[in-house]
């Protein structure tokens, strides 16, 4: 979907066309190879692991601020291991539970208070500019 949107926005290249035409059930390795080639063709460097995690964390905060996340998503992906680069990232990560079963135990808050603090932290992070390459 993103590749088709990129084509519609005016980006072009053989790998981008190939990527846009791939079925949803294509081999993930083929998708990744085409994705990396498409980025290279348009002059975009693939982000490093830390930068990609920071971008994903911000995207999670945006969805959380919009009320589009659930507890299982917030407690997945070992977010607590993410090295936050900004105060807003660190504040948001500090409120993410390591698992869904022990929210009260791990955070020491009642759920309503936690949700309020989490939304506040998510809004603050979502308001920051997106992470850019260095």
Backbone as a printed PyTorch tensor [residue, N CA C, xyz], in Angstrom:
tensor([[[  0.8230,  -1.1860,   0.0000],
         [  0.0000,   0.0000,   0.0000],
         [  0.8700,   1.2540,   0.0000]],

        [[  1.8820,   1.2800,   0.8460],
         [  2.7590,   2.4530,   0.9160],
         [  3.5130,   2.6510,  -0.3880]],

        [[  3.9070,   1.5560,  -1.0280],
         [  4.6180,   1.6670,  -2.3030],
         [  3.6990,   2.2590,  -3.3730]],

        [[  2.4560,   1.8470,  -3.4050],
         [  1.5020,   2.3970,  -4.3730],
         [  1.2660,   3.8800,  -4.0920]],

        [[  1.1910,   4.2450,  -2.8250],
         [  1.0210,   5.6590,  -2.4610],
         [  2.2420,   6.4740,  -2.8730]],

        [[  3.4390,   5.8970,  -2.7290],
         [  4.6570,   6.5850,  -3.1360],
         [  4.6620,   6.8110,  -4.6470]],

        [[  4.2280,   5.8140,  -5.4030],
         [  4.1260,   5.9760,  -6.8570],
         [  3.1250,   7.0800,  -7.2080]],

        [[  1.9930,   7.0750,  -6.5350],
         [  0.9670,   8.0930,  -6.7940],
         [  1.4640,   9.4940,  -6.4380]],

        [[  2.3780,   9.5640,  -5.4730],
         [  2.9300,  10.8580,  -5.0540],
         [  4.0360,  11.3430,  -5.9820]],

        [[  4.4340,  10.5050,  -6.9570],
         [  5.4150,  10.9450,  -7.9370],
         [  6.7790,  10.2910,  -7.8340]],

        [[  7.0130,   9.4610,  -6.8340],
         [  8.2800,   8.7230,  -6.7780],
         [  8.2220,   7.6180,  -7.8180]],

        [[  9.3810,   7.2340,  -8.3250],
         [  9.3860,   6.2200,  -9.3720],
         [ 10.6690,   5.4200,  -9.3010]],

        [[ 10.6120,   4.2250,  -9.8030],
         [ 11.7670,   3.3550,  -9.8750],
         [ 11.3010,   1.9300, -10.0830]],

        [[ 12.1110,   1.1040, -10.7290],
         [ 11.7090,  -0.2750, -11.0100],
         [ 11.3710,  -1.0750,  -9.7550]],

        [[ 12.1710,  -0.9270,  -8.7020],
         [ 11.9080,  -1.6970,  -7.4810],
         [ 10.6350,  -1.2180,  -6.7950]],

        [[ 10.3520,   0.0730,  -6.8640],
         [  9.1300,   0.5990,  -6.2590],
         [  7.9030,   0.0630,  -6.9960]],

        [[  7.9840,   0.0000,  -8.3150],
         [  6.8960,  -0.5670,  -9.1100],
         [  6.7120,  -2.0420,  -8.7520]],

        [[  7.8330,  -2.7670,  -8.6470],
         [  7.7690,  -4.1880,  -8.2740],
         [  7.1430,  -4.3440,  -6.8930]],

        [[  7.5780,  -3.5270,  -5.9430],
         [  7.0700,  -3.5960,  -4.5760],
         [  5.5720,  -3.3050,  -4.5430]],

        [[  5.1330,  -2.3030,  -5.2810],
         [  3.7110,  -1.9510,  -5.3160],
         [  2.8550,  -3.0870,  -5.8690]],

        [[  3.4400,  -3.8960,  -6.7530],
         [  2.6880,  -4.9820,  -7.3630],
         [  2.7460,  -6.3040,  -6.6190]],

        [[  3.5150,  -6.3490,  -5.5260],
         [  3.6330,  -7.6110,  -4.7890],
         [  2.3490,  -7.9260,  -4.0190]],

        [[  1.9690,  -9.2180,  -4.0040],
         [  0.7870,  -9.6030,  -3.2310],
         [  1.0740,  -9.5610,  -1.7290]],

        [[  0.0340,  -9.4710,  -0.9460],
         [  0.1880,  -9.4230,   0.5160],
         [  0.8820, -10.6730,   1.0700]],

        [[  0.7210, -11.7910,   0.3920],
         [  1.3090, -13.0360,   0.8910],
         [  2.6760, -13.3300,   0.2740]],

        [[  3.3180, -12.3170,  -0.3000],
         [  4.6530, -12.5040,  -0.8810],
         [  5.6460, -12.8480,   0.2300]],

        [[  6.7100, -13.5020,  -0.1500],
         [  7.7640, -13.8700,   0.7990],
         [  8.3310, -12.6020,   1.4350]],

        [[  8.3670, -12.5380,   2.7640],
         [  8.8770, -11.3460,   3.4480],
         [ 10.2970, -10.9540,   3.0260]],

        [[ 11.1200, -11.9460,   2.6820],
         [ 12.4840, -11.6360,   2.2170],
         [ 12.4550, -10.9010,   0.8840]],

        [[ 11.5390, -11.3210,   0.0040],
         [ 11.4020, -10.6370,  -1.2810],
         [ 10.9050,  -9.2080,  -1.0800]],

        [[  9.9680,  -9.0450,  -0.1690],
         [  9.4450,  -7.7060,   0.1300],
         [ 10.5550,  -6.8210,   0.6780]],

        [[ 11.3260,  -7.3530,   1.6210],
         [ 12.4120,  -6.5550,   2.2100],
         [ 13.4490,  -6.1850,   1.1520]],

        [[ 13.8290,  -7.1440,   0.3120],
         [ 14.8100,  -6.8580,  -0.7330],
         [ 14.3100,  -5.7600,  -1.6740]],

        [[ 13.0480,  -5.8620,  -2.0970],
         [ 12.4800,  -4.8570,  -2.9980],
         [ 12.3660,  -3.5080,  -2.2900]],

        [[ 12.0160,  -3.5410,  -1.0130],
         [ 11.9010,  -2.3110,  -0.2330],
         [ 13.2570,  -1.6070,  -0.1360]],

        [[ 14.2930,  -2.3540,   0.2210],
         [ 15.6330,  -1.7650,   0.3220],
         [ 16.1020,  -1.2250,  -1.0240]],

        [[ 15.8270,  -1.9640,  -2.1110],
         [ 16.2190,  -1.5080,  -3.4380],
         [ 15.4450,  -0.2470,  -3.8210]],

        [[ 14.1530,  -0.2080,  -3.5040],
         [ 13.3280,   0.9670,  -3.8240],
         [ 13.8290,   2.1950,  -3.0700]],

        [[ 14.1850,   2.0290,  -1.8130],
         [ 14.7390,   3.1470,  -1.0490],
         [ 16.0300,   3.6410,  -1.6800]],

        [[ 16.8770,   2.7100,  -2.0530],
         [ 18.1470,   3.0630,  -2.6740],
         [ 17.9240,   3.8380,  -3.9810]],

        [[ 16.9730,   3.3970,  -4.7770],
         [ 16.6950,   4.0400,  -6.0640],
         [ 16.2110,   5.4840,  -5.9180]],

        [[ 15.5310,   5.7820,  -4.8060],
         [ 15.0450,   7.1590,  -4.6130],
         [ 15.9540,   7.9520,  -3.6800]],

        [[ 17.0940,   7.3460,  -3.3140],
         [ 18.0870,   8.0700,  -2.5190],
         [ 17.7870,   8.1710,  -1.0450]],

        [[ 17.0500,   7.2110,  -0.5070],
         [ 16.7260,   7.2070,   0.9210],
         [ 17.4920,   6.0760,   1.5880]],

        [[ 18.2220,   6.4030,   2.6510],
         [ 18.9780,   5.3860,   3.3810],
         [ 18.0540,   4.6470,   4.3500]],

        [[ 18.2510,   3.3600,   4.4640],
         [ 17.5070,   2.5520,   5.4170],
         [ 17.9390,   2.9680,   6.8130]],

        [[ 17.0020,   3.2770,   7.7130],
         [ 17.3960,   3.7250,   9.0550],
         [ 18.0430,   2.5920,   9.8520]],

        [[ 18.8960,   2.9710,  10.7730],
         [ 19.4920,   1.9960,  11.6800],
         [ 18.4590,   1.4950,  12.6730]],

        [[ 18.8230,   0.4610,  13.4180],
         [ 17.8920,  -0.1590,  14.3680],
         [ 17.3720,   0.8540,  15.3920]],

        [[ 18.2540,   1.6200,  15.9800],
         [ 17.8460,   2.5720,  17.0220],
         [ 16.8880,   3.6140,  16.4560]],

        [[ 17.1970,   4.1520,  15.3040],
         [ 16.3340,   5.1580,  14.6960],
         [ 14.9760,   4.5540,  14.3210]],

        [[ 14.9760,   3.3420,  13.7930],
         [ 13.7260,   2.6790,  13.4250],
         [ 12.8600,   2.4460,  14.6600]],

        [[ 13.4830,   2.0200,  15.7690],
         [ 12.7250,   1.8090,  17.0090],
         [ 12.1360,   3.1220,  17.5210]],

        [[ 12.9060,   4.2040,  17.4400],
         [ 12.4040,   5.5060,  17.8860],
         [ 11.2260,   5.9520,  17.0170]],

        [[ 11.3200,   5.7160,  15.7110],
         [ 10.2240,   6.0600,  14.8170],
         [  8.9850,   5.2280,  15.1480]],

        [[  9.1700,   3.9250,  15.3780],
         [  8.0490,   3.0460,  15.7240],
         [  7.4280,   3.4550,  17.0580]],

        [[  8.2660,   3.8720,  17.9980],
         [  7.7610,   4.3240,  19.2930],
         [  6.8960,   5.5680,  19.1230]],

        [[  7.3460,   6.5050,  18.3040],
         [  6.5620,   7.7160,  18.0540],
         [  5.2460,   7.3580,  17.3680]],

        [[  5.2840,   6.4310,  16.4080],
         [  4.0580,   5.9970,  15.7290],
         [  3.0900,   5.3590,  16.7240]],

        [[  3.6130,   4.5790,  17.6660],
         [  2.7820,   3.9930,  18.7110],
         [  2.1590,   5.0950,  19.5670]],

        [[  2.9290,   6.1070,  19.8960],
         [  2.4130,   7.2240,  20.6990],
         [  1.3040,   7.9580,  19.9570]],

        [[  1.4680,   8.1500,  18.6630],
         [  0.4360,   8.8200,  17.8610],
         [ -0.8590,   8.0090,  17.8930]],

        [[ -0.7530,   6.6790,  17.7120],
         [ -1.9490,   5.8210,  17.7610],
         [ -2.5540,   5.8140,  19.1580]],

        [[ -1.7060,   5.8140,  20.1820],
         [ -2.1790,   5.8200,  21.5640],
         [ -2.9180,   7.1300,  21.8670]],

        [[ -2.3590,   8.2400,  21.4430],
         [ -2.9900,   9.5490,  21.6740],
         [ -4.3470,   9.6230,  20.9830]],

        [[ -4.4850,   8.9290,  19.8650],
         [ -5.7410,   8.9230,  19.1200],
         [ -6.7180,   7.8700,  19.6410]],

        [[ -6.3040,   7.1050,  20.6590],
         [ -7.1690,   6.0740,  21.2150],
         [ -7.2530,   4.8290,  20.3530]],

        [[ -6.2420,   4.5770,  19.5450],
         [ -6.2610,   3.4530,  18.6040],
         [ -5.4000,   2.2720,  19.0350]],

        [[ -5.0130,   2.2170,  20.3020],
         [ -4.1950,   1.1000,  20.7800],
         [ -4.9210,   0.3850,  21.9120]],

        [[ -4.5250,  -0.8440,  22.1400],
         [ -5.0530,  -1.5680,  23.2930],
         [ -3.8730,  -1.9940,  24.1720]],

        [[ -4.1830,  -2.5050,  25.3360],
         [ -3.1640,  -2.8620,  26.3020],
         [ -2.1810,  -3.8850,  25.7470]],

        [[ -2.6800,  -4.8450,  24.9780],
         [ -1.7980,  -5.8750,  24.4180],
         [ -0.7490,  -5.2640,  23.4950]],

        [[ -1.1360,  -4.2820,  22.6820],
         [ -0.1680,  -3.6490,  21.7820],
         [  0.8540,  -2.8390,  22.5740]],

        [[  0.3870,  -2.1650,  23.6180],
         [  1.2950,  -1.3450,  24.4180],
         [  2.3130,  -2.1990,  25.1720]],

        [[  1.9100,  -3.4080,  25.5360],
         [  2.7850,  -4.2840,  26.3110],
         [  3.5990,  -5.2210,  25.4280]],

        [[  3.5170,  -5.0470,  24.1290],
         [  4.2530,  -5.9350,  23.2260],
         [  5.5550,  -5.2910,  22.7700]],

        [[  6.3650,  -6.0730,  22.1330],
         [  7.5550,  -5.5810,  21.4330],
         [  8.6690,  -5.0730,  22.3400]],

        [[  8.6490,  -5.3950,  23.5920],
         [  9.7340,  -5.0160,  24.5150],
         [ 10.1070,  -3.5440,  24.4100]],

        [[  9.1040,  -2.6820,  24.4520],
         [  9.3580,  -1.2420,  24.3450],
         [ 10.2660,  -0.7430,  25.4480]],

        [[ 10.2230,  -1.3770,  26.6140],
         [ 11.0470,  -0.9440,  27.7380],
         [ 12.5330,  -1.0140,  27.4170]],

        [[ 12.9120,  -1.7850,  26.3710],
         [ 14.3080,  -1.8680,  25.9600],
         [ 14.7120,  -0.7330,  25.0220]],

        [[ 13.7400,   0.0520,  24.5680],
         [ 14.0210,   1.1310,  23.6300],
         [ 14.7580,   2.2580,  24.3320]],

        [[ 15.8640,   2.6630,  23.7430],
         [ 16.6250,   3.7850,  24.2900],
         [ 15.9880,   5.0720,  23.7970]],

        [[ 15.3020,   5.7570,  24.6960],
         [ 14.6610,   7.0050,  24.3150],
         [ 15.6790,   8.1060,  24.1350]],

        [[ 15.5520,   8.8420,  23.0570],
         [ 16.4860,   9.9310,  22.7950],
         [ 16.0220,  11.2520,  23.3430]],

        [[ 14.7380,  11.3720,  23.6620],
         [ 14.2160,  12.6330,  24.1730],
         [ 13.4980,  12.3810,  25.4890]],

        [[ 13.2590,  13.4530,  26.2190],
         [ 12.5410,  13.3370,  27.4910],
         [ 11.1330,  12.7800,  27.2510]],

        [[ 10.5000,  13.1850,  26.1470],
         [  9.1570,  12.7010,  25.8390],
         [  9.1640,  11.2000,  25.5430]],

        [[ 10.1760,  10.7280,  24.8470],
         [ 10.2750,   9.2890,  24.5790],
         [ 10.4770,   8.5190,  25.8710]],

        [[ 11.3630,   8.9920,  26.7120],
         [ 11.6280,   8.2970,  27.9820],
         [ 10.3900,   8.2790,  28.8710]],

        [[  9.6400,   9.3800,  28.9150],
         [  8.4290,   9.4400,  29.7420],
         [  7.3770,   8.4630,  29.2330]],

        [[  7.2320,   8.3580,  27.9190],
         [  6.2550,   7.4390,  27.3420],
         [  6.6590,   5.9940,  27.5960]],

        [[  7.9200,   5.6700,  27.3490],
         [  8.4120,   4.3060,  27.5620],
         [  8.2660,   3.8900,  29.0290]],

        [[  8.4960,   4.8220,  29.9460],
         [  8.4010,   4.5040,  31.3760],
         [  6.9960,   4.0640,  31.7770]],

        [[  6.0020,   4.4590,  31.0080],
         [  4.6190,   4.1040,  31.3220],
         [  4.1220,   2.8650,  30.5840]],

        [[  4.9230,   2.3240,  29.6790],
         [  4.5140,   1.1310,  28.9460],
         [  4.7610,  -0.0990,  29.7960]],

        [[  3.7420,  -0.9220,  30.0010],
         [  3.9010,  -2.1080,  30.8520],
         [  4.6810,  -3.2070,  30.1340]],

        [[  5.4580,  -3.9870,  30.8930],
         [  6.1870,  -5.0950,  30.2710],
         [  5.2650,  -6.2560,  29.8890]],

        [[  4.0940,  -6.3430,  30.5190],
         [  3.1280,  -7.3780,  30.1600],
         [  1.7270,  -6.9010,  30.5260]],

        [[  0.7310,  -7.5770,  30.0020],
         [ -0.6500,  -7.1480,  30.2290],
         [ -1.2040,  -7.6090,  31.5710]],

        [[ -0.6040,  -8.5930,  32.1780],
         [ -1.1990,  -9.1790,  33.3820],
         [ -0.8370,  -8.4510,  34.6760]],

        [[  0.1900,  -7.6390,  34.6430],
         [  0.6190,  -7.0560,  35.9160],
         [  0.7780,  -5.5370,  35.8550]],

        [[ -0.1710,  -4.8880,  35.2160],
         [ -0.1230,  -3.4420,  35.0550],
         [ -0.0130,  -2.7330,  36.4070]],

        [[ -0.8920,  -3.0630,  37.3350],
         [ -0.8870,  -2.3950,  38.6400],
         [  0.4080,  -2.6830,  39.3980]],

        [[  0.8680,  -3.9240,  39.3450],
         [  2.0700,  -4.3060,  40.0780],
         [  3.3140,  -3.6200,  39.5250]],

        [[  3.4350,  -3.6000,  38.2120],
         [  4.6670,  -3.0760,  37.6180],
         [  4.7250,  -1.5600,  37.6070]],

        [[  3.5850,  -0.8910,  37.5170],
         [  3.6030,   0.5600,  37.4330],
         [  3.2230,   1.2460,  38.7360]],

        [[  2.6200,   0.5250,  39.6610],
         [  2.2510,   1.1040,  40.9420],
         [  1.1400,   2.1350,  40.8480]],

        [[  0.3190,   2.0730,  39.8230],
         [ -0.7720,   3.0220,  39.6350],
         [ -2.0780,   2.2650,  39.4510]],

        [[ -3.1960,   2.9410,  39.7370],
         [ -4.4470,   2.3090,  39.3430],
         [ -4.6150,   2.5320,  37.8390]],

        [[ -5.4340,   1.7300,  37.2180],
         [ -5.4940,   1.7390,  35.7550],
         [ -5.9800,   3.0760,  35.1910]],

        [[ -6.9320,   3.7090,  35.8430],
         [ -7.4320,   4.9920,  35.3350],
         [ -6.3480,   6.0700,  35.3820]],

        [[ -5.6240,   6.1200,  36.4880],
         [ -4.5280,   7.0910,  36.5980],
         [ -3.4460,   6.8080,  35.5540]],

        [[ -3.1300,   5.5200,  35.3570],
         [ -2.1340,   5.1430,  34.3590],
         [ -2.5700,   5.5720,  32.9630]],

        [[ -3.8260,   5.3000,  32.6130],
         [ -4.3090,   5.6730,  31.2780],
         [ -4.2210,   7.1820,  31.0560]],

        [[ -4.5240,   7.9670,  32.0800],
         [ -4.4250,   9.4260,  31.9800],
         [ -2.9780,   9.8470,  31.7530]],

        [[ -2.0690,   9.3000,  32.5440],
         [ -0.6510,   9.6430,  32.3940],
         [ -0.1050,   9.1680,  31.0490]],

        [[ -0.5250,   7.9880,  30.6220],
         [ -0.0640,   7.4440,  29.3450],
         [ -0.5320,   8.3240,  28.1920]],

        [[ -1.7880,   8.7270,  28.2060],
         [ -2.3020,   9.5780,  27.1240],
         [ -1.5790,  10.9250,  27.1090]],

        [[ -1.3150,  11.4820,  28.2810],
         [ -0.5830,  12.7500,  28.3650],
         [  0.8190,  12.5980,  27.7690]],

        [[  1.5080,  11.5100,  28.1380],
         [  2.8530,  11.2580,  27.6020],
         [  2.8020,  10.9930,  26.1070]],

        [[  1.7810,  10.2800,  25.6420],
         [  1.6350,   9.9890,  24.2130],
         [  1.3970,  11.2770,  23.4320]],

        [[  0.5690,  12.1530,  23.9470],
         [  0.3080,  13.4350,  23.2760],
         [  1.5810,  14.2690,  23.1790]],

        [[  2.3670,  14.2750,  24.2590],
         [  3.6200,  15.0460,  24.2590],
         [  4.5950,  14.4950,  23.2180]],

        [[  4.7110,  13.1770,  23.1390],
         [  5.6180,  12.5700,  22.1610],
         [  5.0840,  12.7570,  20.7390]],

        [[  3.7860,  12.6050,  20.5530],
         [  3.2050,  12.7650,  19.2250],
         [  3.3670,  14.2000,  18.7110]],

        [[  3.4460,  15.1490,  19.6040],
         [  3.5980,  16.5520,  19.2060],
         [  5.0210,  16.8920,  18.7520]],

        [[  5.9770,  16.0460,  19.1100],
         [  7.3700,  16.2770,  18.6790],
         [  7.5210,  15.9540,  17.1940]],

        [[  8.4670,  16.6070,  16.5470],
         [  8.7390,  16.2640,  15.1460],
         [  9.2060,  14.7970,  15.0320]],

        [[  8.9550,  14.2110,  13.9050],
         [  9.3750,  12.8380,  13.6630],
         [ 10.8850,  12.7250,  13.7540]],

        [[ 11.3670,  11.5490,  14.1030],
         [ 12.7870,  11.2630,  14.1800],
         [ 13.3730,  11.3370,  12.7740]],

        [[ 14.4660,  12.0390,  12.6240],
         [ 15.1010,  12.1720,  11.3100],
         [ 16.4930,  11.5620,  11.3430]],

        [[ 17.0010,  11.1380,  10.1880],
         [ 18.3390,  10.5630,  10.1370],
         [ 19.3870,  11.5890,  10.5620]],

        [[ 20.4780,  11.0820,  11.1070],
         [ 21.5720,  11.9610,  11.5260],
         [ 22.6600,  11.9690,  10.5020]]])
